[in-house]
C-alpha cells in the first residue's frame, strides 16, 4: 500500500508542563518536568524575549509545520521545480514534492559507512543545474573488511525520477579514518566547490594509515581542512598552496576541527564555517584563503576530562597564537553547532540580516542578531528548545521561509512560517 505523509494545516500551541510537589513537611520545592510537544502537527511559538533589564523585546510569532517520515536526515537542497531533495545518513536520497514525502528513495547512492556521524552527508546542486542536472553529495566510502572509510565527493545526474545516472566519485581522501568526522560542501560565487573534511574524533589508534587529530596542521593531509575544487573534482591552479612542496594542491585553509556548516554570505561573498569544538569552543569562522584556524594547537575549549590542554583538548593553554586566526564567534558551553544560514527574506522582517545556526547537543535553533552599524553579534536567542530535537540543517527556501532538519531516528523536515500564513 502506498502512503504519503503531508504537511498538516491545523495550528496548535502545546506546552506540556508537569509539576511534582514534594512532601508538605519540607520547604516548598518543585521539580519542573517539561515534555516536548509532539511533532505530529503544526505548533506556534512566540520569539519575543526579554532584555538585560527585563524589558520585553518583541519578536514575531511563527508556526512550525512538520513533515515526518525521515530517518536521521542530514542535508537538503531546493530544486528549481519546487521539490526538495533530502539526504538520510544511512545512505538514502529522498524527494519532497508539494509538501509530501515520496516513500520511494531515489536509487543510485553508493554504499556508505553509517556510523559516528559518517555516512551520507551533504548535498548541493550545481550552479547551472537547470542546464546540466548535476547534483553533488558527500559520503564516507567504506574500506572493505574494516571499520574505516574515506571522505568522498560524488557527482551524479538527476532528471527528476527515482534513479540517479552518471554517478561518479570525483574526489576521495588518500587516507582513511575510523572515528567521527563530517564532510560539508558549498559552491562559491566563483563556481568552485569548497569542501570541509573534519579530523576524526576520537582518532584511530589501530590502523597505521588512518588520519589523526594532528592532521589538521599537516598540509599534506586532507583532514581538518577546507579544500577548493573545480566542479569535476580537480584542483584549481590558483589555489593558495598550489605547487608548494608538501602541500595538497586542493588545500584552501587548515586548522579546522570538524566543520558542520559551510555557507557563503549572500552580500559579501565570504565563506562562513560552523565548527564543533571540544568541551566549549564551538566556533563560527570566516574562512580566508591560506589561513590557519588553529586546531589542535589553540581553542577556547578544553578536553572532555576538564583538563585545559592535552587529550581531546588543545595543545596550548592559551587561546591564541601567532599566525593562527581567531573565531568570529565562539560558544562556551558548546551547543554542538550544525548548519548556518543568513536570513535575507521578507517573510520575517524582524529577522532580516540575522544569522541562524542549528544546535545538536543544544537541541535548538539559535538566532544571532547583528549590529546594523558594524555587523558584529549583539544578541543570541535560543528557539525551539521545547522540541528537544537535534537541529542538523538550516536553510532559507526560495519562498523566504526557513527549513530545518531534525537529526533524529524519527526525524522531520520543519518549515518555519509566520502565523499570518493561512493554515
C-alpha positions in Angstrom: 0.0 0.0 0.0 1.4 3.4 -0.9 1.2 6.1 1.7 2.3 9.8 1.7 3.0 12.0 4.6 1.6 15.5 4.4 2.3 18.9 6.0 -0.8 19.3 8.1 -2.8 22.5 8.4 -4.1 22.6 12.0 -2.4 25.2 14.2 -2.0 24.5 17.9 0.2 25.6 20.8 1.2 22.8 23.2 3.3 23.3 26.3 3.1 20.2 28.5 4.5 21.1 32.0 4.2 18.6 34.8 4.9 19.9 38.3 5.7 17.4 41.1 5.3 18.7 44.6 7.5 17.3 47.4 6.3 16.4 50.9 4.4 19.2 52.7 6.8 18.8 55.7 9.6 20.1 53.6 10.0 23.7 52.4 8.2 24.3 49.1 10.3 22.8 46.4 9.2 22.0 42.9 10.7 19.9 40.1 9.6 21.1 36.7 9.3 18.4 34.1 8.8 19.7 30.6 7.7 17.2 28.0 8.4 18.1 24.4 5.3 18.8 22.3 4.5 16.1 19.7 5.8 16.8 16.2 2.8 15.3 14.5 1.0 18.6 13.9 1.9 22.3 13.4 3.0 24.3 16.5 3.1 28.0 17.2 5.8 29.8 19.1 6.5 33.4 20.2 10.0 34.6 19.6 9.6 37.6 22.0 12.2 37.7 24.7 13.5 40.0 27.5 16.5 42.2 27.5 19.1 42.5 30.3 16.8 45.0 32.2 13.8 42.8 31.9 12.1 44.8 29.2 10.3 42.9 26.6 11.9 42.6 23.1 9.1 41.8 20.7 9.6 39.1 18.1 7.4 37.5 15.6 5.2 34.6 16.3 6.0 31.7 14.0 4.5 28.4 13.1 6.5 25.1 12.8 5.0 22.8 10.2 6.5 19.3 10.4 6.9 16.7 7.7 7.6 13.3 9.2 8.9 10.1 7.9 12.7 10.7 7.7 15.5 8.8 9.4 18.5 10.9 10.6 18.1 13.4 7.7 21.3 15.3 7.1 21.1 17.9 4.3 18.6 19.4 1.9 18.6 21.2 -1.5 15.8 23.1 -3.2 15.1 22.1 -6.8 14.0 24.7 -9.4 10.7 22.9 -9.8 9.8 23.3 -6.1 10.9 19.9 -4.9 13.3 19.4 -2.0 16.0 16.7 -2.0 16.9 15.4 1.4 19.8 13.1 2.3 19.5 10.5 5.1 22.7 9.5 6.9 22.2 5.7 6.3 22.6 6.3 2.5 19.2 7.3 1.2 18.2 10.2 -1.0 14.6 11.3 -0.6 12.4 13.7 -2.5 9.6 16.0 -1.2 7.1 17.3 -3.6 4.0 19.5 -2.9 4.5 19.0 0.8 4.6 15.2 0.6 7.5 12.8 1.2 7.8 10.3 -1.6 8.0 6.9 0.1 10.4 5.6 -2.6 14.1 6.7 -2.1 16.0 7.8 -5.2 18.2 4.9 -6.4 21.9 5.2 -7.2 23.6 6.3 -4.0 26.8 4.2 -3.4 27.2 2.1 -0.3 28.1 4.3 2.8 29.6 3.6 6.2 26.9 4.8 8.5 28.5 5.2 11.9 29.7 8.0 14.2 28.3 10.9 12.1 29.8 9.3 9.0 27.5 8.1 6.2 25.7 10.1 3.5 26.3 13.8 4.5 26.0 17.0 2.5 24.2 17.8 -0.8 24.3 20.6 -3.3 23.1 21.4 -6.8 25.5 22.6 -9.5 25.0 26.4 -10.1 23.9 25.5 -13.6 21.7 22.6 -12.5 18.9 23.8 -14.8 21.2 23.0 -17.8 23.3 20.0 -16.7 21.2 18.4 -13.9 24.2 17.7 -11.8 23.9 17.1 -8.1 26.8 16.6 -5.7 26.9 14.8 -2.4 29.5 13.8 0.2 29.7 10.4 1.9 32.0 8.1 3.7 33.1 5.3 1.4 33.7 2.1 3.4 37.0 0.3 3.2 36.1 -3.4 2.7 36.9 -5.6 5.7 37.5 -2.7 8.1 35.6 -0.1 10.1 37.4 2.6 8.2 36.1 4.9 5.5 37.3 7.6 3.1 35.6 11.0 2.8 34.3 11.1 -0.8 32.7 13.7 -3.1 30.4 12.3 -5.8 28.7 13.9 -8.8 25.5 12.4 -10.4 22.8 13.5 -12.8 19.3 13.8 -11.5 16.5 14.2 -14.1 13.6 14.2 -11.7 12.7 10.5 -11.5 13.7 7.8 -9.0 17.2 7.0 -10.2 20.4 8.9 -10.4 22.6 8.4 -13.6 26.2 9.0 -14.4 27.1 8.5 -10.7 30.9 9.1 -10.3 33.2 9.7 -7.3 35.2 12.8 -8.3 37.3 13.2 -5.1 38.3 10.9 -2.3 40.8 11.2 0.5 44.0 9.1 0.2 44.0 8.1 3.9 41.2 6.6 5.9 39.6 7.2 9.3 37.7 5.2 11.8 36.4 8.0 14.1 33.6 10.5 13.8 34.1 13.1 11.0 31.8 15.2 8.8 32.1 16.3 5.2 30.4 19.5 4.3 30.4 21.4 0.9 29.2 24.6 -0.7 29.5 26.1 -4.2 31.2 29.5 -4.1 30.4 32.6 -6.2 33.4 31.6 -8.3 31.7 28.3 -9.2 34.2 26.3 -7.3 33.4 23.6 -4.7 34.5 24.3 -1.1 34.8 21.0 0.8 35.3 20.8 4.5 36.6 17.5 6.0 36.8 17.0 9.7 39.5 15.3 11.7 38.5 12.0 13.2 37.2 12.3 16.8 38.4 10.3 18.6 41.3 9.5 16.3 42.1 6.0 15.2 44.7 4.0 17.0 44.6 0.6 15.4 45.3 1.5 11.8 48.7 3.0 10.8 47.2 4.5 7.6 44.4 6.3 9.4 44.3 10.1 9.9 44.5 11.5 13.4 43.7 14.8 15.1 47.1 16.2 14.3 46.3 16.0 10.6 44.5 19.4 10.9 48.0 21.0 10.9 49.5 18.7 8.3 49.3 20.5 4.9 49.9 17.1 3.2 46.6 15.7 4.7 43.0 16.3 3.6 41.6 16.0 7.1 40.9 19.1 9.2 40.9 21.3 6.1 38.8 23.4 3.8 39.5 22.3 0.2 38.8 24.1 -3.0 37.9 22.1 -6.1 36.8 22.5 -9.7 33.3 21.1 -10.5 35.0 17.9 -11.8 36.9 17.4 -8.5 40.3 18.5 -9.7 42.4 21.2 -8.0 42.3 24.7 -9.4 45.7 26.1 -10.3 45.0 29.4 -8.4 44.6 27.7 -5.0 46.8 29.3 -2.3 49.2 26.4 -1.9 49.2 25.2 -5.5 52.7 23.9 -6.5 54.1 24.2 -3.0 56.0 21.1 -2.0 54.5 19.1 0.9 51.1 20.7 0.4 47.9 19.2 -1.1 47.0 21.2 -4.2 43.4 21.2 -3.2 44.2 22.9 0.2 42.4 26.2 0.8 42.6 26.6 4.6 43.7 24.5 7.5 43.4 24.0 11.3 39.8 23.0 11.2 38.5 20.6 13.8 35.1 19.4 12.5 33.1 21.7 10.2 29.4 21.2 10.4 28.3 24.0 8.2 29.6 26.0 5.1 27.7 29.0 3.8 28.6 31.9 1.5 27.4 35.2 2.8 24.8 36.4 0.3 26.0 40.0 0.3 29.8 39.9 1.0 30.5 36.5 -0.7 32.6 35.5 2.4 32.8 31.8 3.3 31.3 31.2 6.8 32.0 28.0 8.6 30.5 26.5 11.8 32.8 24.2 13.7 32.4 21.8 16.6 35.0 22.5 19.3 36.0 20.3 22.2 34.3 20.9 25.5 33.4 24.5 25.0 34.9 26.3 22.0 32.3 25.8 19.2 33.2 28.4 16.6 32.0 30.4 13.6 34.9 31.3 11.4 35.1 33.4 8.3 37.4 31.4 6.1 40.1 33.1 4.1 42.5 31.6 1.5 45.7 30.2 3.0 44.8 30.9 6.7 45.3 28.6 9.7 42.4 28.4 12.1 44.3 26.8 15.0 43.1 23.3 15.8 44.6 21.3 17.6 47.0 24.0 18.8 44.6 26.6 20.1 40.9 26.7 21.2 38.6 28.4 23.6 37.5 24.9 24.7 39.2 22.2 26.7 39.4 18.4 26.9 36.3 16.4 27.8 38.1 15.4 31.0 38.1 19.1 32.0 41.8 19.5 31.5 42.8 22.7 29.9 45.2 21.0 27.5 46.1 17.6 26.1 43.9 14.6 25.3 40.8 15.8 23.5 41.7 19.4 24.2 44.1 21.8 22.6 47.8 21.6 22.9 48.3 25.2 24.1 46.9 26.7 27.4 46.5 30.0 25.5 43.6 30.5 23.0 45.7 32.5 20.6 49.0 32.0 18.7 50.9 33.9 16.1 49.8 33.0 12.6 46.5 31.4 13.7 43.1 33.0 13.2 40.6 33.9 16.0 37.0 32.8 15.6 34.4 35.3 14.7 32.2 33.9 17.5 32.5 31.0 19.9 30.3 29.1 22.3 31.1 28.1 25.8 29.3 25.9 26.8 29.1 24.2 23.4 25.7 23.6 21.7 27.4 21.4 19.0 26.9 23.8 16.1 25.4 22.4 12.9 24.4 24.3 9.7 24.4 28.1 9.4 22.4 30.5 7.2 21.7 34.2 6.9 18.1 35.3 6.7 17.6 37.6 3.8 13.8 37.1 3.1 10.8 39.4 3.6 8.5 36.9 5.4 10.1 37.7 8.8 11.1 41.4 8.7 12.4 41.3 12.3 14.8 38.5 11.4 16.2 40.1 8.3 20.0 40.1 8.4 20.1 37.7 11.3 22.3 34.5 11.4 20.7 31.2 12.2 22.6 28.1 13.4 21.4 24.6 14.4 22.3 23.1 17.7 22.8 19.3 18.0 23.6 18.7 21.7 22.0 22.0 22.4 18.7 20.9 20.6 17.8 24.4 19.4 17.7 26.8 16.5 19.9 29.8 17.6 19.3 33.2 16.3 22.2 35.7 16.3 21.3 39.3 16.0 23.9 41.5 14.4 24.6 45.2 14.9 23.3 47.3 12.0 26.4 49.6 12.2 29.3 47.1 12.2 27.8 43.7 11.6 29.1 42.2 14.8 26.9 40.0 17.1 25.0 41.8 19.8 22.5 39.2 21.0 21.8 35.4 20.8 18.4 33.8 21.2 17.6 30.1 21.5 14.5 29.0 19.7 12.7 25.7 19.6 14.3 24.3 22.8 10.9 23.0 23.7 11.1 20.4 20.9 14.2 18.8 22.3 15.3 17.9 18.8 18.8 17.9 17.3 18.7 20.6 14.6 21.1 19.4 11.8 20.2 21.6 8.8 19.1 25.2 8.4 18.2 26.7 5.0 16.2 29.6 3.7 13.9 28.4 1.0 13.0 30.2 -2.3 9.7 31.2 -0.6 11.5 33.2 2.1 10.7 30.6 4.8 13.2 28.7 6.9 13.5 24.9 6.6 15.2 22.7 9.2 16.1 19.0 9.5 16.0 17.2 12.9 18.8 14.7 13.3 16.7 12.0 15.0 15.7 8.4 14.3 12.2 9.7 13.8 13.5 12.8 12.0 11.5 15.6 10.4 11.6 18.4 7.9 10.4 21.5 9.7 9.0 24.6 7.8 9.1 27.8 9.8 6.5 30.3 8.6 4.9 33.4 10.0 1.5 33.0 11.7 -0.1 35.3 9.2 0.1 32.5 6.7 -3.3 30.9 6.3 -3.4 27.5 8.0 
